[in-house]
Amino acid sequence: MTGQRLEAGVCTAVVVLAGPLPTALAHGDDSPAGPRVVAEDLDNPRQLNWDQDGDLVVAEAGRGGAECAKTRCMGATGAVTLIEDPHRDAPTVSTAVEGLLSVAGPDGTFAEGSAGADATDVEGQYVIAGYDPERFDLAVPTARGAAMLVAGTEENGEEYLLPYADLQAAEEELNPDGAQVDSNPYAVLYVDEDDDVSPDGYALVADAGANTVWKVEPDFSTATEESPPEYEVTAWATWQTTVLPDGSDDPAGPAEFVPTSLAADEHGNVYVGGLGSIRPGEASVVQFSADGTELDRWDGFTAITGVAVDHEHLYVSQLFGPTPPMPPGETPAEEAPPTPGQVPGQVVVLHRHQEDAARYAVDVPLPAGVATGRHGEVYASVNSVAPAEGIAEGPMNPFGAVGGGAVWELDFSDAYRLEDAG
């Protein structure tokens, strides 16, 4: 069962303290306050989800590889990692899928690849947002060969990794936002429509490049006794891209939504987080019904890379929150200047049933995926743009030294109200 897939709805509500603030999660009487490291030595960890056994599913975008073109290097280093009993002091960490295509800097940083993964209703099977190695072109940044993949293990123990749907082809054919043809899938939400193990489920995919959430579902009209069904890809939700008549982006125009993250609540509503062009305060979370009707919206975030919900709260990862790094020679926003040597990032929490609810945050370095546990736990992938060994301090690194990719259990006992911060 899982708080991320629509059929489950079992994510336990946390105790509410001071209105919108969730309970501070103690790790034992003798444990210090603050976040607890659940897993480390991860390469660019991104989306978090749950599988049928209650294991935490971590999508690792990998660390690139040895084949390089200018500043981009690729290799089969992406993976899907499982964390068994993440609430315990010594969780078991294992690899469920490996060998996924990854593209990163020569030092393994800021990887693109298998950034999203979710379990299906078939035990041991996962759908993954990633790239097709046969269609990927290292020399062309937008020719990623974006695809949905399905991975698992047969009854005889043989592992498989198969194409699930061609997102690049869907973007080329449909181009829902009407702008550049670019597909860069970032998160997956598997939707199971019944209680049986069957192929009738479908996947929602947050595609940052296409500015669209795709719906990927099996097309049984194409199935025969000899071949499985093909998969139909349609635009479930789309945001328009800001483009000038000459085709260039308008830096002064409205920020693009850029969907990066997905979550679902116990009623089947879907929450989509957007990057907001990485502009301070211009990222949003939109709540949809299961059929794609917009229900609610929360604005004013910065660079959203993860969302999660429990019965009461909305949790939002701000990758560069509260202020993204600025290019050399430019001045950061005066209202929230970065602290020298401090790695940016926050996970924000608010009471999602209260109008204009107060927002609280804990500092989390460069966070991405967020997930809520059965007993009120909140997990986040941290240092999500770093390989396992971290990022060394240097002239090209605006943050200072950054730790290696990891997953933390968060502690909100030191959360601060955003209006009172700084």
ABEGO torsion letter per residue (X at the ends): XBAABAAAGABBBBBBBGEABBBBBBAEAABBBEBBBABBGBBGBBBBBBBAAGBBBBBBAEAEBABBBEABBBBBABBBBBBBGAABABBBBBBABBGBBBBBBAAGBGBBEBABBBBBABBGBBBBBBBBAAABBAABAABAGBBBBBBBBBAAGBBBBBBABBAAAAAAAAGAAGBBBBBBBABBBBBBABABBBAABBBBBBBAAAGBBBBBBBBAAABBAABBBBBBBBBABBBBBBBBAAGBBBAABBBBAGBABBBBBAAGBBBBBBAGGGBBGABBBBBBBAAGBBABBBBGBBGBABBBBBAABBBBBBAAOABBBBBBGBBBBAABBBBBGBBBEBBBBBBAABBGBBBBBBBBBGBBBBBBBAAGBBBBBBGAABBAAEBBBBAABAAEBBBBBBBBBBBAAABBBAAABX
